[in-house]
């Protein structure tokens, strides 16, 4: 706002005239003579209370704008994935090693608010392509967390709902189910010991397959000590395609003997 002083009359009273947004020369009119236009100066502006308040407001607006730009830049930097931050985050749990072991994993689960046996941890391990249950190597961590764009505890917490939703896709579920067999087995064994198999089946099928409690009971009383990969994969197919009353089960089909025996046991159980 441009303000120009005008002296009026002999008393020398000063009036302020606004010509925003342009500045026009204004001739000060005396009672007897013409005077030249009074120049606009900072000193004359600051001598006016209203103009002084205006300058202060403009200064505050400028400072606020600079602050907002700085905050926006800082937030963008924090939201962008940082390999350096991800590495530092890894060593919070790995210590001096290049692998997060059972102790570090326990603290990690506590920090993200998830129980170690929660299925979301299996999905996370799948995303990291972790090779051994209870361990995350540095390479697995950087690659997997990079794909998730997570470099901090808070970011991973915000991604937990996404990880859970992955299980809702049948294709992804099948991939995770197959991954779980190799993830959970001892690396010097080709099969999964029965207790581990029951735990993993409960984790993956316990809430979605109504026959799981009965199948689990069958496994407990069976002669089986281990589950091989063919049996493992066929259990999933069985749970997806066979009716709850087993009426569409084909005994002459290509099902493993394990499932033939389960169907026979189930029918005998119902009859008795």
Buried (B, 14 or more C-beta within 10 A) or exposed (E): EBBBBBBEEEEEEBEBEEEEEEEEEBEBEEEEEEEEEBEEEEEBBEEBEEBEEBBEEEEEEEEEEEEEEEEEEEEEEEEEBBEEBBBEBBBEBBEEEEBBBEEBBBEBBEBBEBEEEBBBBBBBBBBBBBEBBBBBBBEBBBEBBBEBEBBBBEBBBEBBEEBEEBBEEEEBBBEBBBBBBBBBBEEEEEBBBBEBBBBBBBBBBBEEBEBBEBBBEBBEEEEBEBBBBEBBBBBBEBBEEBEEEBEEBEEEEEBBEBBBBBBEBBEEEEEE
